[in-house]
Amino acid sequence: MTSTHHRAGLGLAQVCLAGVLWGTGGLGVQVIREHVDMSVLTISAWRMAIAAVVLLVVLVAMRQLAQLRSLLRTHPTRVVLTGCGTAAYQALYFGSVVAVGVSVSTVVSLGLAPVLLTVAESVRRRSAPAPGQLGVLALALAGLVLVSVAAGAHEPGPHPTLGVVLAVASGATYAATTEVGRSLAQGTAPLVLTTATTTVGGVALMLCAAVTGSLATGFGDATATLTLVYLGVFTMALAYGLFYAGLRTVAGSAAVIATLLEPVTAAIAAALWLDERLGAAGIVGTALILLAVAGLGRREDAVPQA
């Protein structure tokens, strides 16, 4: 039992670190757009492409290509769904931000995912969520609302209805992708799984960017190039490797709550490097999310039952 809880604690720490790395992505995107005229879709496509190349090189160096081929041969549909789902929920989220603004997009998309996964897990268990689980979820959602309001205190986007629809689609896709990815993570090495899904997602996004004619890059600018490499290596390759490693021992609903450290990290990074005020709402929201994540570590149901 102690060993099981130790693995669950390590898995939760891995998912939390993934959320922190994802939280630096927004700052990276902003840095790139300050130096070159590059769309968010193009940045996302190159980020996944760079990550896929790095992961493939590491996989070859570690002589695990046979495991990659085995995964693709055994679970091709789930790998494609997870890879395309990862690309889709990011694209849907960015589209929602443009249409309705950061605050609503973040609350709806990131808030919907843990709710959907909590309901799905309860249906599978044929029992209502435990009071502790509901308490952690309520703390996390309250904190998310406050942090998002503090971060998105500007005028909303021009298409609020479309933005909400896109945010709902993003949250539902995020939840479904996490669930499918978790099923693959149980029997697959994190490096192999991350390489497979990132390559699929990278191909999908590159095709989308090519179709829209937005594959023009800013590789002539050193700052933009280095930032793109950072986004690919750290916020994609490393972060998703940690995420899938954590999913081996952490329930899907707990994992997506832990990744709410993403907006917390983004808000803190903006306050430190962009001189944006976090404000009282942001501070209280950050504290609530941290309390929720701490509560995950104390919940017995954070360790999924076999």
Secondary structure, DSSP 8 states (H G I E B T S, - for coil): -HHHHHHHHHHHHHHHHHHHHHHTHHHHHHHHHHHS---HHHHHHHHHHHHHHHHHHHHHHTT-HHHHHHHHHHSHHHHHHHHHHHHHHHHHHHHHHHHH-HHHHHHHHHHHHHHHHHHHHHHHHTS---HHHHHHHHHHHHHHHHHHHHHT-S---S-HHHHHHHHHHHHHHHHHHHHHHHHHHTTS-HHHHHHHHHHHHHHHHHHHHHHTT-----TTSHHHHHHHHHIIIIIIIIHHHHHHHHTTTS-HHHHHHHTTHHHHHHHHHHHHHS----HHHHHHHHHHHHHHHHHHHH-GGGS---
